[in-house]
Amino acid sequence: MKSTTILPQLLVAFALQAPAFAAPVSPSVAFTVQQGSTSTQAAAILNRFEQGIPGGLTTSQRDQIRQAAESYARDRGTSQANAQKQFEGVLQTVLNPSVYNDVYLANRDYFLSGRGQRPQSGGSRTGNQEASAILTRFERGIPGDLTTTQRDQIRQAAETYARDRVTSQANAQQQFEGTLQTILNPSVYNDVYLANRDYFLSGRGQLSRTPRGGNNAGTGRGANQSTSTQAAAILNRFEQGIPGGLTTSQRDQIRQAAETYARDRGTSQANAQQQFEGTLQAVLNPSVYNDVYVANRNYFLSGQGQRPQAGTRTSSQDASAILTRFERGIPGGLTTSQRDQIRQAAETYARDRGTSQANAQKQFEGTLQTILNPSVYNDVYLARRAYFLSGQGGAPNRR
């Protein structure tokens, strides 16, 4: 049996070249920030378009390129050619044909990877271009990705700062930092921003990055994902890989232990694993622990390697996979109440769809409409329905 393709691997890191800012960036900074989450990579791609396209981008162009860049950054690990083809198809609808051909295609390697010479975009950088570079440094330097709200607020504040610092650097910086204090977690503001102020404001200086396991106003994503999302994926692998699935009690205990493991392994992998496995020994039958878990430890802990043979998947296993996709794909994650309700509805859906896919889906989606915010239901779930229900297609761009 092939390993499951329902979920992306937990800890995927794509190589990303540092964008070419007009302000000099020391080699140590460029090296430090070479890798990042899909969102961070997309921010760097967008920044190169804002720096390299003559006259900069309109708000509409920026939003469309950002969205397409997230899909490209997510999918190129699977197929560079297909991801690039899809990305360039969007670009052809967004950019003027002469800009697409004479600027983008002539400097494709720069725009996609940051390698090569940035195209001459004519004259001094605009305030929008400078603001884009500032925002990109925040997306690359702040532990945990920024939320859409944080991104928009920092972008707006950066445009004001870039415009006003010519008149008064001190006043512009004071206003910008006042906004930052309302946007960022106090510890992030003090320990990350202030400690690296020159880097964030101008791209100069050494970026001393803290581990990405901390929260940024509750949005930290650890190794590209929140502790809760990582725990959901670990639990899903147990539900997929343990013969017969898990009982409700086993599920709850493994979920709780997985959250502790996901949180602590950044500090000490050995200690976190020892504690997690102590719980597993108390939860699983000894033969299951030894013959299934220990024999496939790498799969259960990280998603790497072959999933153990567990026979035909049960409704509970299908429901776990569905819930995990919601935990991975819904912006901001799920509350405990949402998780429990979606899990219960998913079990009913997984059980009934063999009889009537249409009726089961109608009932499931009726429940979702009472659980999710209408904009999330319409703009996230419906836009990626096949992914949430079956794992087909790309996961939504989670911000």
N, C-alpha and C positions, 0 to 999 in steps of 0.2 A: 504493500500500500504506500502511496506517496504521502509525504508529510503534508499536513493541512495547509491549504492555501486560503483559509477563511480570514486569517489575521495576518497583517504585516508583521515582520519580525520586530521584537520589542526594541532592540537597541541597534538601530540602523543609523550610521553616520556617513553622510556623503561628503567627499572631498570638495572643498569650495575655495576658490582662489579669492584673495582679498581684493575688494574693489579699488580702482585707482582714483583716490581722492586728489583734488588739486593740492590740498595741504599735504606736506610730506608725512609719510607714515613710516616709523622705524621698522627695520626688518623683524625685530622681535615682536612687534604688534601684529604685523602681517602673518607671522607664523602662528602666533597665539590664537588668532581667530579664523584659522583656515577651515574649521569644520563647524557645523551648526545644524539646527533643526531645519525642516522644510521651510518653515516660516522665515527663519533667518536667512536661508539661502535665497528665497524669493525676494526678500528685502534688498539683498546685495545686487541681484539681477536688476530689479527695478531702479535702484540707485544708478547703475551704469547707464540705463536708458535715459534717466533724467540728466546725467552728466554729459552724455554723448550725443543726444538728439538736439539738433539746432533749435534754439528757442524754448527748450524744455518740453514738458508734456502738459496737456490740459488735465483737469481733475478726472474727467471721464476716461481719457487714455491711461492715466495713472492707475485707476481702479481696475481697468480691464487687463492691463499688462501685469499688475500685481497678482490678480487671480490666475491668469494663465501661467505666470512664473511659478506659483505654488504647485500647480498640476505638473509642470515640467520638472521641478525639483523633486517632486515625489516619485514621478514615473521613470525618470531617466536611469535609475538604478536597475530597472527591469529591462527597458529597451531604450537606449539613447536615441536611436533612429526614429522610433515611433513618437517618443516624447517630443523630440525636436520638430518633427513634422506637424504635430498638433499645435505646438507653441507658435510655429511660424505661420500656420494657417490663421491663428488669431491675430498675429501681428499684421498680416496682410489686410485684415479688415479694420485695424486700428490706425495704422500709419499711412500717411500719404505715399502713393506708389514710388515717387522719386526718393522719399526718405527711406522707405523699405529697401529699395534697390541700391541706392548710392551711399547710404549711411550704414544701415543694418547689415546687409549682405557683404558690403566691403569691409566690415569690421566685426563679422559674426563671432569670431573667437573671443574678442574682447567682451561683447555683450553677454555671451553665454557663460564664459568662464573667468573673465577678468584678465586673461592673458593678452599680451600684445598692447599696442599703442591705442590710447583713447582717441577717438576721432576728434578733429578740430570742430568745435561747435560754434565758433565765431564769437569773438569778444569776451568780456569778463563773464564769470558765472552769475546767473540771476539769483535772486533771493530764494526762489523755488528750488533751484539746483543745490544751493548751500543747505537749505532746510532738509532736502532729501538725504544729503550726506550726513547731516547731524542725526536724523532719525535712524539711518542705517547703523550708525555707530551704537546707538542705544539698543537697537534690535540685536546687535552682535555682542554687546558687552554686558547687558543686564541679565542676571541669572533667571532663567525661566522666560519663555516668550512673553511679549507684550500682548495684552488684550486688544481687540479692535478699538475700544474706547481709549485706552492708553495711547495707542499708536496715533489715533486721530488728534488727541489733545497735544501730544508731544510735537507732532508735525505742525499743527497750527501755531503753537508757541515758538517753534523753531523758525517759522517763517517771519514772525514778528521780531524775533531776536536777530535774525540775519538782516532784516531791513533796518533795524534801529541801532545796531551796534556801530554803524558808521558814524552816527551822530554822537552817541555816548555808549561806549563799551560797558561802563560800570552800571548805568541805568538799565540797559538792555539785558545784561546778565542778571541783575537783581530781579527784574520782572520774570525772566525765563526760569530762574531757580525757584521763585515763589510759586510758579505753576507746577514745577516738578515736585515740590513738597506736597502738593495736593494730589498728585498722580501716583507717586511711587511709595512703596512701603518705607517707613522712616529708616529702617536698617539698610535698605537698598540705597536710599538717597545718601545716607552718611557713609556707609562702608564701601559702596561701589562708585556712585557718581562723584562724591566729593573727593574720594581717594584717587580718582582718575579724571578729574575735571578737565584738564587740558586735552586729554584724548577725546572726550565726548564733545567738547566745544570746537576743537580745531583739527582733530586727527593727529595731533602731535603727542609725543610722550609715550611712556610704557603703560600698556593696559595690564593691570594685575587682576586677572579674573578669579573670582571666587568660584568654588565648585557649584555646578548647576543644579544642586539638589535643593537649594533654598527656595522659599516662596517669594514671589513678587506680588504683593497685595493679594495673596491667595491664588496666584496663577502660575506659580513655579511648576515646571514640568519635568524636574529631575533630568534623567537622560532622555530628553526630548518629550517626556510624558509625565503626567502627574503620578504621584504615588498611587492614587486610587485607580488610575487607568492601567498602570503596570500590574497592580494586584488583580484587576479584573482579567487581564490577559493570562496571568499565571493560573488563576482559578479556572479559566476556560480550558487551559491545557490539561488540567487534572480532570475536568468533566469529560473532555474528549478522549483522554488516554487511559483512564481507570476503567477496567471492565465493569459494565453494569452501571457506570455513572456514580454519583455521590448522593447520599441522603441529605436532607435539609440540614441536619445537624453537622454533618461532615463539611458541607458547603460553607456554612457560616463560620466554622472554626478555621478552615483553610483560608477563607477570604480574609479573616482578621489577621491570621498569621502572615499571609502574603503581603498585607499592607505594612506590617512591621518590617518584614524582610526587605520590601522595596524601598522603604524609608532608610533603613540602617545599612544596606549593603554598600552605599557610597562611602561610609566611614570605615567599615570593616566587613568585607565580603565573607571572610571565614566565620566571624562571630555571628553575623546575621544568618548565614546558612545553618550553623550549628543550632541556633535557637529555632529556626523554621523547621528543621528536620526533627528536633525534639518534639514539636507539636505534631508533626506528621506521624511519628511513631505511636503517639497516643490516639490518633484519629483513625489511621488505616489499619486494616488487618495485617499482621506481620508478613504474611506471604505476599500481599499486595505491595507493601512497603519495599520489601527486598527484591521481589521478582519483577515488579513493574516500575516503581519509582526509582530505586537505586540503579536498576539496569538501564534506565532512560533519563537519568538525572539532568543531563544537559538540555534535553528537550523540555522537561517540566520547568526548569529554572530560567531558561533563556529563549526557548523556542527554536533552538538550533538542533539539528539532527532529526532522525526519523521518529515519527509519532509511533508509540507502541500499538500493536495489534489489539484493538478493543472490540472487534466485531461491528455489527451494524449500529449506527448511532441511535440512541434513545431520544424520545421527545425532550427529556431533561437536558441532554447534551446539545440538541439543536437549540433549545431555548437559551442555554448558556452562551452559545456562540452568537446568537442574536443580541442578547443583552450586552455582550462584550463589544459588539460593533457600535451599539448606542453609546456605550461609555467612552469609546474611542472617537466617535464621530460628532457627538453633540457638543457645541461650544460651551465651555465652562464645566463640563461633566454633569453628573446626575446627583440629586440628593438621595439620601437613603430611601425616602418614600418613593421617589420616582423609580429608583432601581428595583424596589420590591414590586411595584405595580407593573413595570414593564416585564420583569421576569415572569410574573404570574400570567400576564396576557400572552407572553411569548410561548409559554408552555401549552396554553390552550391552542394557540395558533399552530404550533408545531404538531400537536396531536390531531387537529381537525383538518389541516390542509390536504391530507391524503384523501379525504372524502370530498371536500370542496374547497379548492384553493381560493375561489372568489369569495365565498361566505366567510371563510376563516380570516382572509385578509381584511374584509369589510369590518368584521368584529374587532380585530386587532387594531385597525386604524381608528375605529370609533373610540377605543380606549386611549390610544395615543393622543387624540385631540383633547381629551380631558386631563392629560398628564403634562403635555408639553405646551410651552408658550406658542400662540398661533404663528408667530413669525418663524420660530424654530421648526414647527411642524411643516409649514409651507416651504420655507426657503432652504431648510437643511434636509428634513426627512423626505419630503416629496421629490426634491431635486435629486436625491440619491437613493430612491426607494429600493432599487435592485441590490444595492450594496447592503442596506440594513436588513433586508429580508433574506438574502441568499449569499451575500459576500461577493457578488459579481460587480464588476465595475470599480471605479476608483472611490476611495473614501473621500468624504467632503473635506475641504480645507478648513481645518479647525483653528479658530482664532481665539 
